[in-house]
């Protein structure tokens, strides 16, 4: 594989925004009951209108966060970054925004890494005598990517799973002087990613995983969303993955966030201290 480009092909789909907030309980409790009801109703209506797309796909999800890092998480999947920006602007127009102090955010795009098909695509183009990045090479790669994007469309533009728990964290691949993922030969990276993926697939019946790429968009290289009905599964999956080579040697992890799904219709209860 040394003669091929070292960069694996990727497919991109939904634009993704994670918003993390701390709720100003002191100011909220200072409002009258009537005012709280009006503000909550307005906010619930706004969230309800953006929760699902016209085809019924869940594209915004509200979560009640555990721990000191914040109180609420909003996750949005949209078809463009313009649409994500509109979500931010729409929420900022609600009176509830006065009680929501941003603590963090994360911008990314749903990504499918294609180590396996990259090798096949490159080998097929090379077998025709095409030089890397020549018009013939680029045409073959583009055709392969187009077929892949159509076949993977449900995974590229997913609905937010209706699971009870969310675990989100960002991550990088190490690129230091002694250990650098980006200098590892393509074939070795392909092997390690294949082994890594096998672990995830074993948990496929209990965990829904959505990977989003964020190189050039945010401070880390990828964002990872895990959805499950049992939070202990997050611990088991991530712990097991840390024993494989790609994680044990080449991975760096950011802060972890865990939260419970908060249906819009239960927002009023949450605002009064009840799940």
C-alpha positions in Angstrom: 0.0 0.0 0.0 3.0 2.3 0.1 2.4 3.7 -3.4 -1.2 4.6 -2.5 -2.3 7.8 -0.8 -2.2 7.3 3.0 -5.5 9.1 3.7 -8.5 6.7 4.0 -11.7 7.7 2.2 -14.6 8.9 4.3 -18.3 9.5 3.7 -20.0 12.4 5.4 -23.6 12.9 6.2 -25.6 14.9 8.8 -24.2 18.1 10.3 -24.1 17.7 14.1 -24.3 20.2 17.0 -24.1 19.3 20.7 -25.1 22.1 23.1 -24.3 21.8 26.8 -26.0 24.1 29.3 -26.1 24.9 33.0 -29.6 25.9 34.1 -30.0 29.0 36.3 -32.2 27.5 39.0 -32.0 30.6 41.2 -33.4 33.0 38.6 -36.0 30.4 37.5 -37.3 30.0 41.1 -37.6 33.8 41.4 -40.2 33.9 38.6 -43.8 33.6 39.3 -45.6 30.3 38.6 -47.5 31.9 35.8 -44.3 33.2 34.1 -42.6 29.8 34.5 -45.5 28.1 32.8 -45.5 30.6 29.9 -41.7 30.3 29.4 -41.8 26.5 29.7 -44.7 26.3 27.2 -43.0 28.5 24.7 -39.7 26.5 25.0 -41.5 23.2 24.7 -43.3 24.4 21.6 -40.0 25.5 20.0 -38.3 22.2 20.8 -41.3 20.2 19.6 -41.3 22.0 16.3 -37.6 21.1 15.7 -37.6 17.6 17.2 -38.6 15.8 14.0 -38.1 16.4 10.3 -41.0 16.3 7.8 -40.4 12.6 7.2 -40.6 11.8 10.9 -36.9 11.4 11.6 -35.8 12.5 15.1 -33.3 15.3 14.5 -33.2 17.1 17.9 -33.0 15.4 21.3 -33.1 16.9 24.8 -31.2 15.2 27.6 -30.9 15.7 31.4 -27.2 15.7 32.2 -25.7 14.0 35.3 -22.9 15.4 37.3 -21.4 18.9 37.9 -20.5 19.6 34.2 -24.0 20.9 33.4 -27.7 20.3 33.5 -29.0 19.9 29.9 -27.7 18.6 26.6 -29.3 19.3 23.3 -28.2 17.2 20.3 -29.1 18.3 16.8 -28.7 16.5 13.5 -29.4 18.5 10.3 -28.7 18.4 6.6 -26.4 21.4 6.6 -24.5 23.7 8.9 -26.8 26.6 7.9 -29.7 24.6 9.4 -27.7 24.0 12.6 -27.0 27.7 12.9 -30.7 28.4 12.5 -31.4 26.0 15.4 -29.1 28.1 17.6 -30.7 31.3 16.5 -34.3 29.9 17.0 -33.4 28.7 20.5 -31.8 32.1 21.4 -35.1 33.8 20.6 -36.9 32.0 23.4 -37.2 33.5 26.8 -35.8 30.2 28.2 -32.4 31.1 26.7 -32.0 33.6 29.6 -31.8 30.7 32.0 -29.5 28.6 29.9 -25.8 29.3 30.3 -23.7 27.5 27.7 -20.9 25.4 29.3 -19.7 23.6 26.1 -20.6 22.8 22.5 -19.3 20.5 19.8 -19.6 20.8 16.0 -19.0 17.9 13.7 -20.4 15.9 10.8 -21.5 12.2 10.8 -18.6 10.2 9.3 -18.1 6.7 8.1 -14.5 5.7 7.9 -13.8 3.4 4.9 -10.5 1.7 5.5 -11.7 -1.6 4.0 -13.3 -0.1 0.9 -10.6 2.5 0.5 -8.0 -0.3 -0.2 -10.3 -2.0 -2.6 -11.1 1.3 -4.4 -7.4 2.2 -4.6 -6.4 -1.2 -5.8 -9.1 -1.2 -8.5 -8.0 2.1 -9.8 -4.4 1.1 -9.8 -5.2 -2.2 -11.6 -6.3 -0.1 -14.6 -3.0 1.7 -14.6 -4.3 4.9 -13.3 -1.8 7.1 -11.4 -2.9 8.5 -8.0 -4.9 11.7 -8.4 -5.0 11.5 -12.2 -8.3 12.3 -13.8 -8.9 8.5 -14.3 -8.0 7.8 -10.7 -10.3 10.6 -9.4 -13.2 9.4 -11.6 -12.9 5.8 -10.2 -12.8 7.0 -6.7 -15.7 9.4 -7.1 -17.9 6.7 -8.6 -17.1 4.4 -5.8 -17.9 7.0 -3.2 -21.1 7.9 -4.9 -22.2 4.2 -4.8 -21.2 4.0 -1.1 -23.0 7.2 -0.1 -26.2 5.9 -1.6 -25.9 2.5 0.1 -25.0 4.0 3.4 -27.6 6.8 3.4 -29.5 5.6 6.5 -26.2 5.6 8.5 -25.0 8.9 7.1 -28.3 10.7 7.9 -29.5 8.9 11.0 -32.4 9.5 13.3 -31.4 10.2 17.0 -32.0 6.9 18.7 -34.9 6.7 21.2 -32.6 5.1 23.9 -32.8 6.2 27.5 -29.2 7.1 28.0 -26.6 9.1 26.1 -22.8 9.0 26.5 -20.8 11.6 24.5 -17.0 12.1 24.3 -14.5 13.6 21.9 -11.3 11.8 20.9 -8.0 12.1 19.0 -5.4 9.8 17.5 -2.0 10.5 19.0 0.5 12.3 16.8 3.5 12.8 19.1 7.2 12.2 18.5 7.2 8.6 19.7 3.7 7.5 18.8 2.0 9.0 15.7 -1.1 7.4 14.2 -0.6 9.4 11.0 2.8 7.9 10.2 1.6 4.3 10.6 1.4 2.4 7.2 -2.1 2.2 5.7 -2.3 -1.6 5.9 -1.5 -1.5 9.7 -4.1 1.1 10.4 -6.6 -0.9 8.3 -5.9 -4.0 10.4 -6.2 -2.2 13.7 -9.5 -0.4 12.8 -10.9 -3.7 11.6 -10.1 -5.3 15.0 -11.5 -2.3 16.8 -14.7 -2.5 14.8 -15.2 -6.1 15.7 -15.6 -5.2 19.4 -18.2 -2.5 18.6 -20.2 -4.9 16.5 -20.4 -7.4 19.4 -22.3 -4.7 21.3 -24.5 -3.7 18.3 -27.7 -5.1 19.8 -27.5 -3.0 23.0 -25.6 0.2 21.9 -26.2 2.5 19.0 -23.0 4.3 18.1 -22.7 7.4 15.9 -19.3 8.7 15.0 -18.9 12.2 13.7 -15.7 13.8 12.3 -14.6 17.2 13.6 -11.1 17.8 12.1 -11.1 21.5 11.2 -14.5 22.0 12.9 -13.8 21.7 16.6 -11.0 21.0 19.1 -10.9 17.3 18.8 -10.8 15.0 15.7 -13.9 12.9 16.4 -17.0 13.0 18.5 -18.6 9.8 19.7 -22.2 9.4 20.7 -23.4 6.2 22.3 -27.1 5.5 23.0 -28.3 2.6 25.2 -31.1 1.7 27.6 -28.5 0.5 30.2 -25.7 3.0 31.1 -23.5 0.2 32.4 -23.1 -1.0 28.8 -21.1 2.2 28.1 -18.6 1.2 30.7 -18.2 -2.3 29.5 -17.9 -1.3 25.8 -15.4 1.5 26.3 -13.4 -0.6 28.8 -13.1 -3.5 26.4 -12.1 -1.3 23.5 -9.2 0.2 25.5 -7.5 -3.2 25.4 -7.3 -3.2 21.6 -4.2 -1.8 20.0 -5.8 1.3 18.3 -7.1 2.5 21.6 -4.4 1.3 23.9 -1.6 2.9 21.9 -3.0 5.6 19.7 -6.1 7.1 21.4 -6.6 10.2 23.4 -10.0 10.9 25.1 -11.6 14.2 26.1 -14.3 14.8 28.8 -17.1 12.3 29.0 -20.7 13.4 29.3 -23.6 11.2 30.3 -27.3 12.1 30.3 -30.9 10.7 30.4 -33.3 11.3 27.6 -35.8 14.0 28.4 -38.8 13.9 26.2 -40.2 17.4 25.4 -43.5 16.5 27.1 -41.7 15.9 30.4 -39.8 19.2 30.3 -42.4 20.8 32.7 -41.8 18.1 35.2 -38.0 18.5 35.0 -38.4 22.3 35.5 -40.2 21.5 38.8 -37.6 19.1 39.9 -39.1 15.8 38.7 -38.0 13.4 36.0 
